[in-house]
Amino acid sequence: MKTITKVALKNFFILLFVLPLVAQAQTDTMGDGLMVVRKIDGNPMQEYSSTLDLNDNRKQLIMAGQNYQTNYGIYASIEIGDSSLGSEYKTFKNVEFEIVNYKPTYFIGIDSIVVAPNKMKDGLTFLIYTKAMSDKVSYSLNKDQLKNLHFEKGGYIHSKRILNPMFPKLDDAGKPIVMSDGQLDALPDNGKAFDFEFFYKDGRHIVRKEDYDKEVVSTQMYKNEIASTLPGKRCVQSFNKVVF
């Protein structure tokens, strides 16, 4: 009886607190607090990085990806301004993101981009939400969305792409429905295209793929599934060193 009560309380907590946060995550912007982005010592992933030259407003590659057998790159054109913290810092006035599909099956677009500071307020992540069958190839962050954000010379920008399903289910208000595990609920197809990153189909048999990033994956098989057929959610991060 105690176990059942604990499970019920856990599910109630998820419904009351977690799901509303997940539903808002793709539209929230940075808060009002001052944030200074610095190099975080001891992070080994920063050794595998490229560079963003803030003196140059051309489109610079921030990360690449592959989904739906489509290779693509995500670029950013950045406009900077002087920082109130001194010459060793810069602020962002505007960032224009663009996605370029190279060898597409389905064209990948940008759903939204969120500026997400870490808990220590010394680093941030551009959360880049992407979706197939989209004609949104660009996305802008303006000065209001980037306010109070300062970059120290030599700091690192972290980017992470998150793939949304092609055909998310919507509620009566037109908002995506979030399942108990935090994933967006979705349809496998629209009658013309099939979402094979999130679903299997064999004849009339359709099964949603497991979110294997939440499980321990063996080197050979995962729940009797061949690893190469699982959703392409790995290799989703990049680091870019800021120079100016």
Buried (B, 14 or more C-beta within 10 A) or exposed (E): EEEEEEEEEEEEEBEEEEBEEBBEBBEEBBEEEEBBBBBBEEEEEBEEBEEBBBEEBEBBBBBBBBBBEBBBBBBBBBEBEEBEBEEEBBBBEBBBBBBBBEEBEBBBBBBBBBBBBEEEBBBBBBBBBBBBBBEBBEBEBEBEBBBBBBBBBEBBBBBBBBBBBBBBEEEEEEEBEBEEEBBBBBBBBEEEBBBBBBBBEEEEEEEBBBBBEEEEBEEEEBEEBEEEEBBBBEEBEBBBBBEB
